[in-house]
Amino acid sequence: MEQKRIMAGTERKRQMAAEVAETYSAEETYALGRRIGEQVSPGEVYTLSGDLGAGKTVFTQGVARGMGIEEAVNSPTFTILQIYDSGRLPFYHFDVYRIGDVEEMDEIGYEDYFYGEGVCFIEWAERIREILPGRYKEISICKELDKGTEYRRITMEEKGI
């Protein structure tokens, strides 16, 4: 994917290649998440998209383990935000599926998390796209049933400036 960027009156092109991984089991999806979790840095924001049952929670559980979080990690569907602070960095896991209006994010103080020293993973982030930081990493998990019921294509791409 090619992105054009304008800086100080000159045009500069920057290549932003998407990384694609394929997994063939929940264990492989978890292991990929774990590798990502081992590499995350303070202040990073990741968005997760995928249909229900695509493996977002399994992937996120792997990320948490890679960050050194030992406790059980579940999708915060009914609480919107689950905070884990037992790893090497604070881990903020959002599930904004049930957000009716983006203003609800103000009520939970989202800016403290998005712009803090922890790591954010946001499921269903397309519902709050207008308040996402200028730079984030987008992860998309897709099932392709013709390749098997456990197959997942996981695309990771940096977004923003």
N, C-alpha and C positions, 0 to 999 in steps of 0.2 A: 504494500500500500504506500502510495506516495503522498506526502503532505507538503504543501507550500507554506512557507513562513516568511513574513515580511519583517525585516529588522532595519531600522534606521535608514529607510528609503531604498534599501537594496533587497532583492529577492534571493532567498536562500532555500534550497530544497533539502529536505531531511527525510531519509528513509526510516519508516517505523514498521519493522517487520513483526508480524504476529508469530508467536511461537505456538506450534500445534503439537499436542501429545495425544497418543491413543492408549487407552487402557481397556483391558478385557475382563476385568473383575473388580468387585468393590475393593478388594485388597490392593490392587494396583492403583486405583483411584485414591485410596487412603495414602499409599506410599508416595504418590506424586505430591499430594497435599503436604505430607510430612517434609519432603525435600524443600518445598516452598517455605514452610514454616521455619526451617533451619536457616534460611537466607533473608528473612524479613528484617527490615530496619525500622527504627523509631519514626513515627509520623507517616508511615505508608498507609494508603487507603486502597482497598481492593473491592471491586464490585463483582458479584456473582450472579450469573443469569443461567436459566435452564428451566425446563418444565418441571412440574411436580414429579418427584421420583427420579430425577436425572442424576442425582448424586451430590448435590450441593452440600448437604450435611455431612456425608461421608468424607468429602474432600476437606471440609472445614475441620472435622475431627482430626484429620491427618495434619493440617496446618497447626492446630493447637498442640498436638503431640510434638511436632517439630520445634515448637517454641518452648517446650519443656513443661507444658501443662499436663498434669496427670489426671485431673478430675474429669468426670464425664462431661462431654460437650453435646448439647442438644440444640436444635433449632429454636430460637426464641420467638416463635410465631405469635404467642399470646402476650409476651412481655415486651416485644419490639427490640429490646437490648439486653444482652447477657454480658456481664463483665467477668473476665477471668484475669486475676492478677498474681497467680502462683507461678508463672513462667518467667523467662528472662526479660520479657516486656509485657506491659498490660495488653490484653487482647479484648477488643470490643467487637462483639458479634451482633450485628443488626439483622433483623428480618422485618422489612417494611411492607410486607404483603398486605397487612391490615390497615395501613395508614390511609385515612380518608382524605386528608388534606396535608400538604407539605408543611403547613404551620404547626402541625402536631409535633414535628421534629424540634421546633423551638422549645416546646414544653419539656422535652427531655434533655435540652442543652446540647444538641448534637455538635455544635462548634467545639466544645471542650474535647470531644472525642476525635472529630475529623482533623483538628489542628493541634492535637496534643502529642505526647511522646510515646503513645502506644501504637498499636496496629489495628486498623478497622477492616472488617469484612462485612459487606453489606449485601444481603440477599434481596432480590427484587428491586435493585437500585434504580431501574428505569422509572419507578414511581416517584423518585425524588431527584431526578437528573438535574433540575435547576439549582439545587443547593450543593451538588457535589463539588469538591475542590477543583481547582484548575488543572491539577495533575492527579491521575489515579491509574490503577492497573485494572483492566477489565478481563474477567475470566468468564468464559462461556462454556457450559457443559451440555453437550448434545448427544442424545441416543441415536443410533442408526440401527434399527432392528434387523435390517438385511445383513448386518455384520455380527449379529448375535444379541441376545437379550442383555448381556452384561457389558457390551461394547460401549465406550464413551469416547467422543472426540472433544478434547479440552483445548480451547484456544485462549491464549494469554496475550494481551496487547496493551502497551502503555498508551494512555490517552492524555491529551493536554499539551501544554507548552513546557 
